[in-house]
Amino acid sequence: MQEGSFIWGHLGKQHRTVDRLIDGVWLIFLLLAAVLLFSVNLGGVALRDGDEGIVAQVAREIFRAPAGSMAWLYPTLGGEPYPYKPPLMHLLVAWVYHLKGVNEWSTRIPGAILTACSVPLLYCIGREIFRQRWVAIYSALIYLTMLPVVRHGRLAILDGAVVSFLMVMMLCVLRSRRDLRYCLGIGIGLGLICLTQGIFGLLLGAIAVVFLLWDTPRLLTCYYLWIAIGIGILPAFCWYGAQLLHYGHTFLKMAFINPTINQIGIGLKDNFQLSWFHFQEIALCAWPWLLFVPQSLRLTWENRNLSWAKLVLVWIGVYLVIILGMGSKLHWYLLPIYPGLALALGAQITETENLPLLTSYPRSWIAGLSLMALAGSAGSIFFSAGATPKTDLQVISAAVALTMTLAAIYAERGDGQFLKILFWGTYISLLLLMKTNYWVWELGNAYPVKPVASMILQANPSVKQIYTSFPYSRPSLDFYSDRKITPATLGELEYYWHYKGQSYFLINESAYKSLRLNSVKIIGQAEGWKLITRDSKRL
């Protein structure tokens, strides 16, 4: 008999169609909301030092390389080999350079779009492991409105793309439990991680392995899974093989030995300090959702026999073990932990919303919301004072204060609507922040690079090596000035001045007075920095 003759079969098909339609609407909504938040005012501020400057330099050298030079396979940084990371992200940026030119927006947009895609991907993961759709919705919305995710996801760094590829891998892990064809997706996701982060990306594969070992151990005995993983990571190993053939044993030292010593060795030495750094980062930046973390982790632990709780515990636990063993203290290293945390928070938020009306909520929630309301009000007053009020920061602080005040009032009444106020208010506050130039506040830690770089370009376009009295290297300055700016001590500067011929120095006023150089020719000045060289006419 035909299946259509059964009324339940017909109704079941209709229900699945409506279900897929609702999921599609939510996916489009989440993607659009994420793209707006991650792309607004993307080119309004200069590139940061560190990874942003390095990614931009490598991508520009790939973009400038003549056809047939194989720069896409053997990337360089300042003309020197750069085999530390596979160039997947750099190639994407170079491709955008071809379309939109070399600027801040084109440098950041590939990573921003990839990170924005991680929001609907988290929704898909939530739909796989939770029975209720609202848990997946709340998890995605919480992840979308986390300040570290938005801020670092907008930067031209590798970690935003890694998070998206990690979610692709984990989504395929979950679906492969009922359909082995998704094993190939596991391999592709892991391969994309390795093509972005390097061979150390294999450590993220431990999240999938430990989860399957706890939840579905039979899948680990499936040869199809391991064949798919081998196929997925083959391109990354081919890239490493090409580097080894091209650079020889020098590549092993550059790409593996030195990075391992710098990361793992330091990590073992200062493990306690690094542990505190990572937990402090979460404690400072995960508001307002940090209020719900204790109850969320308790709920997760109580349901540890369920797949969703196993996934959350493994995701958070394994990644914490990975980063605590690393020596580098970079804020964006924590990005991959936030999706797991958002899943736990989504489960807790749904439990809270399903409580009867006028149910009393924990006093810590109300107290925390009230304190954030007071902090927002104080910030609004502070930024409105002074001779030149900072109107944009005043508006952002007022938005935070209004959101937290309304949320605290509704929570005090036992009305679950306070959660929806938190979502909308936090999203609007983040959108207002991203529209300003304050979202990369670390730029104020050192002198502005763009005016100094413009001075260097205008003053002497021919020189390619400049020494500076600034204590550390600034890749963003190298990028904007299109030169290598090398830090040097005062003693080294004096040596270069007397024995290295026509040297060029970028020094501040204090270093200029301390050096007491003779026959000085000042080429240009900007932001308190001088570009000088020896005046051959006065020798």
BAZALUM-493476 format. One record per residue (C-alpha): z, y, x; residue in three letters. Coordinates in steps of 0.5 Angstrom, whole numbers, plus 2048, in hexadecimal, padded with zeros to 3 digits. Last residue first. Layout:
BEGIN
[pt [Z, Y, X], ALA]
...
***
This chain:
BEGIN
[pt [80E, 882, 8A2], LEU]
[pt [80E, 887, 89D], ARG]
[pt [806, 886, 89B], LYS]
[pt [808, 87E, 89A], SER]
[pt [80D, 880, 894], ASP]
[pt [811, 87A, 893], ARG]
[pt [811, 877, 88C], THR]
[pt [815, 879, 886], ILE]
[pt [815, 877, 87E], LEU]
[pt [81B, 87B, 87C], LYS]
[pt [820, 879, 876], TRP]
[pt [824, 87D, 872], GLY]
[pt [820, 87C, 86B], GLU]
[pt [81A, 87D, 86F], ALA]
[pt [817, 880, 875], GLN]
[pt [811, 87F, 879], GLY]
[pt [80E, 87F, 880], ILE]
[pt [814, 882, 884], ILE]
[pt [811, 882, 88C], LYS]
[pt [817, 881, 890], VAL]
[pt [817, 882, 898], SER]
[pt [81E, 880, 899], ASN]
[pt [822, 87C, 895], LEU]
[pt [829, 87D, 894], ARG]
[pt [82B, 876, 890], LEU]
[pt [831, 878, 88D], SER]
[pt [82E, 87F, 889], LYS]
[pt [828, 87B, 887], TYR]
[pt [82C, 875, 885], ALA]
[pt [831, 87A, 880], SER]
[pt [82A, 87D, 87D], GLU]
[pt [827, 877, 87B], ASN]
[pt [822, 873, 87F], ILE]
[pt [81B, 870, 87E], LEU]
[pt [819, 86F, 885], PHE]
[pt [811, 86E, 888], TYR]
[pt [810, 86C, 88F], SER]
[pt [80B, 86E, 894], GLN]
[pt [80D, 86B, 89A], GLY]
[pt [812, 865, 89A], LYS]
[pt [817, 867, 8A0], TYR]
[pt [81A, 86D, 89E], HIS]
[pt [81A, 86E, 897], TRP]
[pt [81A, 866, 896], TYR]
[pt [821, 866, 89A], TYR]
[pt [824, 86C, 896], GLU]
[pt [822, 868, 890], LEU]
[pt [825, 862, 892], GLU]
[pt [82C, 866, 894], GLY]
[pt [82C, 869, 88D], LEU]
[pt [82B, 862, 88A], THR]
[pt [825, 860, 887], ALA]
[pt [822, 85F, 880], PRO]
[pt [81A, 85D, 87F], THR]
[pt [816, 861, 87B], ILE]
[pt [80F, 85D, 87A], LYS]
[pt [80A, 861, 877], ARG]
[pt [806, 862, 870], ASP]
[pt [80B, 868, 86F], SER]
[pt [80C, 865, 867], TYR]
[pt [80D, 85E, 869], PHE]
[pt [811, 85F, 870], ASP]
[pt [816, 863, 86C], LEU]
[pt [817, 85E, 867], SER]
[pt [818, 859, 86C], PRO]
[pt [81E, 85D, 86E], ARG]
[pt [821, 85A, 875], SER]
[pt [828, 85C, 877], TYR]
[pt [82C, 861, 87A], PRO]
[pt [828, 867, 87A], PHE]
[pt [826, 86A, 881], SER]
[pt [81F, 868, 880], THR]
[pt [819, 866, 884], TYR]
[pt [812, 866, 882], ILE]
[pt [80C, 862, 883], GLN]
[pt [806, 863, 880], LYS]
[pt [804, 86A, 882], VAL]
[pt [7FD, 86C, 880], SER]
[pt [7FF, 870, 879], PRO]
[pt [803, 875, 87D], ASN]
[pt [806, 87A, 879], ALA]
[pt [803, 879, 872], GLN]
[pt [805, 872, 871], LEU]
[pt [80C, 873, 875], ILE]
[pt [80E, 878, 870], MET]
[pt [80B, 874, 86A], SER]
[pt [810, 86F, 86C], ALA]
[pt [816, 873, 86D], VAL]
[pt [815, 876, 866], PRO]
[pt [814, 86F, 863], LYS]
[pt [81A, 86C, 866], VAL]
[pt [820, 86F, 863], PRO]
[pt [826, 86F, 868], TYR]
[pt [82B, 869, 867], ALA]
[pt [82F, 867, 861], ASN]
[pt [82C, 86B, 85C], GLY]
[pt [827, 866, 85B], LEU]
[pt [82C, 861, 859], GLU]
[pt [82C, 864, 852], TRP]
[pt [825, 860, 850], VAL]
[pt [826, 861, 848], TRP]
[pt [828, 868, 84A], TYR]
[pt [821, 86B, 849], ASN]
[pt [821, 86B, 842], THR]
[pt [81D, 867, 83C], LYS]
[pt [821, 861, 83F], MET]
[pt [827, 864, 83D], LEU]
[pt [825, 865, 836], LEU]
[pt [822, 85E, 835], LEU]
[pt [829, 85C, 837], LEU]
[pt [82D, 860, 832], SER]
[pt [828, 85E, 82C], ILE]
[pt [828, 856, 82E], TYR]
[pt [830, 857, 82E], THR]
[pt [830, 85A, 828], GLY]
[pt [82C, 855, 824], TRP]
[pt [82F, 84F, 827], PHE]
[pt [836, 852, 826], LEU]
[pt [835, 854, 81F], ILE]
[pt [833, 84D, 81D], LYS]
[pt [839, 84B, 820], LEU]
[pt [83D, 850, 81C], PHE]
[pt [83A, 84D, 816], GLN]
[pt [83F, 847, 816], GLY]
[pt [844, 84B, 812], ASP]
[pt [84C, 84A, 814], GLY]
[pt [84E, 851, 813], ARG]
[pt [850, 852, 81A], GLU]
[pt [849, 84F, 81C], ALA]
[pt [846, 854, 817], TYR]
[pt [849, 85A, 81B], ILE]
[pt [848, 857, 822], ALA]
[pt [841, 857, 821], ALA]
[pt [840, 85E, 81E], LEU]
[pt [844, 860, 824], THR]
[pt [840, 85C, 829], MET]
[pt [83A, 85E, 826], THR]
[pt [83C, 866, 826], LEU]
[pt [83F, 866, 82D], ALA]
[pt [838, 862, 830], VAL]
[pt [834, 867, 82C], ALA]
[pt [838, 86D, 82F], ALA]
[pt [838, 86B, 836], SER]
[pt [830, 86A, 836], ILE]
[pt [830, 871, 833], VAL]
[pt [834, 874, 838], GLN]
[pt [830, 870, 83D], LEU]
[pt [82A, 874, 83B], ASP]
[pt [82D, 87A, 83A], THR]
[pt [830, 87B, 841], LYS]
[pt [833, 881, 841], PRO]
[pt [831, 887, 846], THR]
[pt [837, 88B, 847], ALA]
[pt [83C, 886, 846], GLY]
[pt [83E, 882, 840], ALA]
[pt [83A, 87E, 83B], SER]
[pt [83A, 878, 840], PHE]
[pt [841, 878, 840], PHE]
[pt [842, 879, 838], ILE]
[pt [83D, 873, 837], SER]
[pt [840, 86F, 83C], GLY]
[pt [847, 870, 839], ALA]
[pt [844, 86E, 832], SER]
[pt [841, 867, 835], GLY]
[pt [847, 865, 838], ALA]
[pt [84B, 866, 832], LEU]
[pt [846, 862, 82E], ALA]
[pt [846, 85D, 834], MET]
[pt [84E, 85D, 833], LEU]
[pt [84D, 85C, 82C], SER]
[pt [848, 856, 82C], LEU]
[pt [84D, 853, 831], GLY]
[pt [853, 854, 82D], ALA]
[pt [84F, 851, 827], ILE]
[pt [84D, 84B, 82B], TRP]
[pt [854, 84A, 82E], SER]
[pt [857, 84A, 827], ARG]
[pt [853, 843, 825], PRO]
[pt [850, 844, 81E], TYR]
[pt [853, 844, 818], SER]
[pt [84F, 841, 812], THR]
[pt [84D, 846, 80D], LEU]
[pt [847, 842, 80B], LEU]
[pt [847, 83A, 80D], PRO]
[pt [845, 838, 814], LEU]
[pt [83D, 837, 814], ASN]
[pt [83C, 83D, 819], GLU]
[pt [842, 83B, 81E], THR]
[pt [83F, 834, 81F], GLU]
[pt [838, 837, 81F], THR]
[pt [83B, 83C, 825], ILE]
[pt [83E, 836, 828], GLN]
[pt [837, 832, 829], ALA]
[pt [834, 838, 82B], GLY]
[pt [839, 839, 830], LEU]
[pt [838, 832, 833], ALA]
[pt [830, 833, 833], LEU]
[pt [831, 83A, 836], ALA]
[pt [835, 837, 83C], LEU]
[pt [830, 832, 83E], GLY]
[pt [82A, 838, 83D], PRO]
[pt [82F, 83C, 842], TYR]
[pt [82F, 837, 848], ILE]
[pt [828, 838, 84A], PRO]
[pt [829, 840, 84B], LEU]
[pt [82F, 83F, 850], LEU]
[pt [82B, 840, 856], TYR]
[pt [829, 847, 854], TRP]
[pt [830, 84A, 856], HIS]
[pt [82F, 848, 85E], LEU]
[pt [834, 846, 862], LYS]
[pt [831, 841, 867], SER]
[pt [835, 83B, 86A], GLY]
[pt [833, 836, 865], MET]
[pt [838, 830, 863], GLY]
[pt [83A, 834, 85D], LEU]
[pt [833, 835, 85B], ILE]
[pt [832, 82D, 85A], ILE]
[pt [839, 82B, 858], VAL]
[pt [838, 831, 852], LEU]
[pt [831, 82E, 850], TYR]
[pt [834, 827, 84F], VAL]
[pt [83A, 829, 84B], GLY]
[pt [836, 82E, 847], ILE]
[pt [830, 82A, 845], TRP]
[pt [834, 823, 845], VAL]
[pt [83A, 826, 840], LEU]
[pt [834, 829, 83C], VAL]
[pt [830, 823, 83B], LEU]
[pt [836, 81E, 83A], LYS]
[pt [838, 823, 834], ALA]
[pt [831, 823, 831], TRP]
[pt [831, 81B, 832], SER]
[pt [837, 81A, 82E], LEU]
[pt [83D, 816, 831], ASN]
[pt [83F, 81D, 835], ARG]
[pt [841, 820, 82E], ASN]
[pt [848, 822, 830], GLU]
[pt [846, 824, 836], TRP]
[pt [840, 829, 833], THR]
[pt [845, 82C, 82E], LEU]
[pt [84A, 82D, 834], ARG]
[pt [844, 831, 838], LEU]
[pt [842, 835, 832], SER]
[pt [84A, 837, 830], GLN]
[pt [84B, 839, 837], PRO]
[pt [844, 83D, 837], VAL]
[pt [844, 841, 831], PHE]
[pt [846, 847, 834], LEU]
[pt [841, 846, 83A], LEU]
[pt [83C, 848, 834], TRP]
[pt [83D, 84F, 835], PRO]
[pt [83D, 84F, 83A], TRP]
[pt [83A, 84B, 840], ALA]
[pt [839, 850, 845], CYS]
[pt [840, 850, 848], LEU]
[pt [843, 84A, 847], ALA]
[pt [83C, 846, 849], ILE]
[pt [83C, 84A, 850], GLU]
[pt [843, 849, 851], GLN]
[pt [842, 841, 850], PHE]
[pt [83D, 842, 855], HIS]
[pt [841, 846, 85A], PHE]
[pt [847, 842, 85A], TRP]
[pt [843, 83B, 85C], SER]
[pt [840, 83F, 861], LEU]
[pt [847, 841, 864], GLN]
[pt [849, 83A, 863], PHE]
[pt [843, 837, 867], ASN]
[pt [843, 83C, 86D], ASP]
[pt [842, 837, 872], LYS]
[pt [83F, 831, 86E], LEU]
[pt [83A, 837, 86B], GLY]
[pt [839, 83A, 872], ILE]
[pt [836, 833, 875], GLY]
[pt [832, 831, 86E], ILE]
[pt [82E, 838, 86E], GLN]
[pt [82D, 83A, 874], ASN]
[pt [82D, 834, 878], ILE]
[pt [828, 831, 873], THR]
[pt [824, 837, 873], PRO]
[pt [823, 836, 87B], ASN]
[pt [821, 82F, 87B], ILE]
[pt [81D, 82E, 875], PHE]
[pt [817, 833, 874], ALA]
[pt [817, 837, 87B], MET]
[pt [819, 831, 87F], LYS]
[pt [815, 82C, 87C], LEU]
[pt [80F, 831, 87C], PHE]
[pt [80F, 831, 884], THR]
[pt [80E, 82A, 884], HIS]
[pt [807, 82B, 882], GLY]
[pt [804, 831, 87F], TYR]
[pt [7FE, 82F, 87C], HIS]
[pt [7FF, 828, 87B], LEU]
[pt [807, 829, 879], LEU]
[pt [804, 82F, 874], GLN]
[pt [7FF, 82A, 871], ALA]
[pt [805, 825, 870], GLY]
[pt [809, 82A, 86C], TYR]
[pt [804, 82B, 868], TRP]
[pt [802, 824, 866], CYS]
[pt [809, 823, 865], PHE]
[pt [809, 828, 860], ALA]
[pt [803, 826, 85D], PRO]
[pt [806, 81F, 85C], LEU]
[pt [80C, 821, 858], ILE]
[pt [809, 81F, 851], GLY]
[pt [806, 819, 853], ILE]
[pt [80C, 816, 856], GLY]
[pt [810, 818, 850], ILE]
[pt [80B, 815, 84C], ALA]
[pt [80B, 80E, 850], ILE]
[pt [813, 80F, 850], TRP]
[pt [813, 80F, 848], LEU]
[pt [80D, 80A, 847], TYR]
[pt [812, 805, 84B], TYR]
[pt [817, 805, 846], CYS]
[pt [81E, 803, 849], THR]
[pt [820, 80A, 848], LEU]
[pt [81F, 80A, 841], LEU]
[pt [824, 805, 83F], ARG]
[pt [829, 809, 842], PRO]
[pt [829, 80E, 83B], THR]
[pt [82F, 812, 83B], ASP]
[pt [833, 812, 841], TRP]
[pt [82D, 810, 846], LEU]
[pt [828, 814, 842], LEU]
[pt [82D, 81A, 843], PHE]
[pt [82E, 819, 84A], VAL]
[pt [827, 818, 84C], VAL]
[pt [825, 81E, 848], ALA]
[pt [82A, 823, 84B], ILE]
[pt [828, 81F, 852], ALA]
[pt [821, 822, 851], GLY]
[pt [824, 829, 853], LEU]
[pt [825, 826, 85A], LEU]
[pt [81E, 825, 85B], LEU]
[pt [81D, 82D, 85B], GLY]
[pt [81F, 82C, 862], PHE]
[pt [818, 82A, 863], ILE]
[pt [815, 831, 862], GLY]
[pt [818, 836, 85D], GLN]
[pt [811, 837, 859], THR]
[pt [80D, 831, 85B], LEU]
[pt [813, 82D, 85A], CYS]
[pt [815, 830, 853], ILE]
[pt [80D, 82E, 851], LEU]
[pt [80E, 827, 854], GLY]
[pt [814, 826, 850], LEU]
[pt [811, 829, 849], GLY]
[pt [80B, 825, 84B], ILE]
[pt [80F, 81E, 84C], GLY]
[pt [813, 81F, 846], ILE]
[pt [80D, 821, 842], GLY]
[pt [80A, 81A, 844], LEU]
[pt [810, 817, 841], CYS]
[pt [80E, 81A, 83B], TYR]
[pt [809, 814, 839], ARG]
[pt [810, 80F, 839], LEU]
[pt [811, 812, 832], ASP]
[pt [818, 811, 82F], ARG]
[pt [81C, 812, 835], ARG]
[pt [817, 816, 838], SER]
[pt [818, 81C, 833], ARG]
[pt [81F, 81D, 836], LEU]
[pt [81C, 81D, 83E], VAL]
[pt [816, 821, 83B], CYS]
[pt [81A, 827, 839], LEU]
[pt [81E, 826, 840], MET]
[pt [818, 827, 844], MET]
[pt [815, 82D, 840], VAL]
[pt [81C, 830, 840], MET]
[pt [81C, 82F, 848], LEU]
[pt [815, 832, 848], PHE]
[pt [818, 838, 844], SER]
[pt [81E, 839, 849], VAL]
[pt [819, 838, 84F], VAL]
[pt [815, 83E, 84C], ALA]
[pt [81B, 843, 84C], GLY]
[pt [81E, 840, 853], ASP]
[pt [818, 842, 857], LEU]
[pt [819, 84A, 857], ILE]
[pt [814, 850, 855], ALA]
[pt [81A, 852, 850], LEU]
[pt [81A, 852, 849], ARG]
[pt [81E, 84B, 848], GLY]
[pt [823, 84E, 84C], HIS]
[pt [825, 854, 847], ARG]
[pt [824, 850, 841], VAL]
[pt [827, 849, 843], VAL]
[pt [82D, 84D, 846], PRO]
[pt [82E, 851, 840], LEU]
[pt [82E, 84B, 83B], MET]
[pt [82B, 84D, 835], THR]
[pt [825, 848, 835], LEU]
[pt [82A, 843, 837], TYR]
[pt [82E, 844, 831], ILE]
[pt [828, 845, 82C], LEU]
[pt [825, 83E, 82F], ALA]
[pt [82C, 83A, 82E], SER]
[pt [82D, 83E, 827], TYR]
[pt [826, 83B, 825], ILE]
[pt [827, 834, 827], ALA]
[pt [82E, 834, 824], VAL]
[pt [82A, 837, 81D], TRP]
[pt [826, 831, 81D], ARG]
[pt [82B, 82C, 81C], GLN]
[pt [82A, 825, 81E], ARG]
[pt [82B, 827, 826], PHE]
[pt [828, 823, 82C], ILE]
[pt [821, 824, 82B], GLU]
[pt [821, 82B, 827], ARG]
[pt [825, 82E, 82C], GLY]
[pt [820, 82C, 832], ILE]
[pt [81B, 82F, 82E], CYS]
[pt [81F, 836, 82D], TYR]
[pt [820, 835, 834], LEU]
[pt [818, 835, 835], LEU]
[pt [818, 83B, 830], PRO]
[pt [81C, 83F, 835], VAL]
[pt [819, 83C, 83C], SER]
[pt [813, 840, 83A], CYS]
[pt [816, 847, 83C], ALA]
[pt [817, 844, 843], THR]
[pt [810, 842, 844], LEU]
[pt [80E, 849, 841], ILE]
[pt [813, 84D, 845], ALA]
[pt [811, 849, 84C], GLY]
[pt [809, 84A, 84B], PRO]
[pt [80B, 852, 849], ILE]
[pt [80F, 854, 84F], ARG]
[pt [80A, 855, 854], THR]
[pt [805, 858, 84F], SER]
[pt [80A, 85D, 84D], TRP]
[pt [80C, 85F, 854], GLU]
[pt [805, 861, 856], ASN]
[pt [7FF, 85E, 85A], VAL]
[pt [7F9, 85E, 855], GLY]
[pt [7F8, 85B, 84E], LYS]
[pt [7F4, 855, 84E], LEU]
[pt [7F3, 853, 855], HIS]
[pt [7FB, 855, 856], TYR]
[pt [7FC, 850, 850], VAL]
[pt [7F9, 84B, 854], TRP]
[pt [7FD, 84D, 85A], ALA]
[pt [803, 84C, 856], VAL]
[pt [801, 845, 853], LEU]
[pt [800, 843, 85B], LEU]
[pt [807, 845, 85D], HIS]
[pt [80A, 841, 857], MET]
[pt [807, 83B, 85A], LEU]
[pt [807, 83D, 861], PRO]
[pt [80B, 837, 864], PRO]
[pt [812, 839, 867], LYS]
[pt [814, 83A, 86E], TYR]
[pt [80D, 839, 871], PRO]
[pt [80C, 841, 872], TYR]
[pt [808, 841, 879], PRO]
[pt [808, 848, 87C], GLU]
[pt [803, 84E, 87A], GLY]
[pt [808, 852, 877], GLY]
[pt [80A, 84C, 872], LEU]
[pt [805, 847, 872], THR]
[pt [802, 841, 86D], PRO]
[pt [7FF, 83B, 870], TYR]
[pt [7FC, 838, 869], LEU]
[pt [7FA, 83E, 866], TRP]
[pt [7F8, 841, 86C], ALA]
[pt [7F3, 83C, 86D], MET]
[pt [7EE, 842, 871], SER]
[pt [7E8, 840, 86C], GLY]
[pt [7E8, 846, 869], ALA]
[pt [7EB, 84C, 86D], PRO]
[pt [7F2, 84D, 86C], ALA]
[pt [7F5, 853, 868], ARG]
[pt [7F7, 84F, 862], PHE]
[pt [7FB, 84A, 866], ILE]
[pt [7FE, 850, 86B], GLU]
[pt [800, 853, 864], ARG]
[pt [803, 84D, 862], ALA]
[pt [807, 84C, 868], VAL]
[pt [80A, 853, 868], GLN]
[pt [80B, 853, 860], ALA]
[pt [80F, 84D, 861], VAL]
[pt [813, 84F, 867], ILE]
[pt [815, 856, 864], GLY]
[pt [817, 853, 85D], GLU]
[pt [81B, 84D, 861], ASP]
[pt [820, 852, 865], GLY]
[pt [81F, 85A, 864], ASP]
[pt [81E, 85C, 85D], ARG]
[pt [817, 85E, 85B], LEU]
[pt [817, 866, 858], ALA]
[pt [818, 867, 851], VAL]
[pt [814, 869, 84B], GLY]
[pt [80F, 863, 84C], GLY]
[pt [813, 85E, 846], LEU]
[pt [814, 864, 841], ASN]
[pt [814, 85F, 83C], VAL]
[pt [812, 858, 83E], SER]
[pt [818, 853, 83E], PHE]
[pt [81A, 856, 837], LEU]
[pt [814, 856, 834], LEU]
[pt [812, 84F, 836], VAL]
[pt [818, 84C, 834], ALA]
[pt [818, 84F, 82D], ALA]
[pt [811, 84D, 82C], LEU]
[pt [812, 846, 82F], LEU]
[pt [818, 845, 82A], LEU]
[pt [814, 847, 824], PHE]
[pt [80E, 843, 826], ILE]
[pt [813, 83D, 827], LEU]
[pt [817, 83E, 821], TRP]
[pt [810, 83E, 81C], VAL]
[pt [80E, 838, 820], GLY]
[pt [815, 834, 81E], ASP]
[pt [814, 837, 817], ILE]
[pt [80D, 834, 816], LEU]
[pt [80F, 82D, 81A], ARG]
[pt [815, 82C, 815], ASP]
[pt [810, 82E, 80F], VAL]
[pt [80B, 829, 811], THR]
[pt [811, 824, 812], ARG]
[pt [813, 825, 80B], HIS]
[pt [80C, 824, 808], GLN]
[pt [80B, 81E, 80C], LYS]
[pt [812, 81B, 809], GLY]
[pt [811, 81D, 802], LEU]
[pt [80A, 819, 802], HIS]
[pt [80E, 813, 805], GLY]
[pt [813, 814, 800], TRP]
[pt [80E, 814, 7FB], ILE]
[pt [80B, 80D, 7FD], PHE]
[pt [804, 80D, 7FB], SER]
[pt [802, 811, 801], GLY]
[pt [804, 80B, 805], GLU]
[pt [7FE, 807, 802], GLN]
[pt [800, 800, 800], MET]
***
